[in-house]
C-alpha cells in the first residue's frame, strides 16, 4: 500500500496547535510528580520515611 502525503503547503490542526497539546501535558506531569513527592499518597506502610516500631 502506498499513500502520497503532502509535506508542504497544507495547513493542519496539528501544525497550528500541536505544541499546545504537548506543553500542557509536560506541565501536568511535572505538577503531578511534585505533588506526589510533597504529599506522599502511596499505600499505607510504603512511605520511605515511615517510622518502624
Secondary structure as the mmCIF struct_conf table of DSSP 4:
data_model
#
loop_
_struct_conf.conf_type_id
_struct_conf.id
_struct_conf.beg_label_comp_id
_struct_conf.beg_label_asym_id
_struct_conf.beg_label_seq_id
_struct_conf.end_label_comp_id
_struct_conf.end_label_asym_id
_struct_conf.end_label_seq_id
BEND BEND1 UNK A 8 UNK A 9
HELX_RH_AL_P HELX_RH_AL_P1 UNK A 13 UNK A 39
BEND BEND2 UNK A 43 UNK A 43
TURN_TY1_P TURN_TY1_P1 UNK A 44 UNK A 45
TURN_TY1_P TURN_TY1_P2 UNK A 48 UNK A 49
#
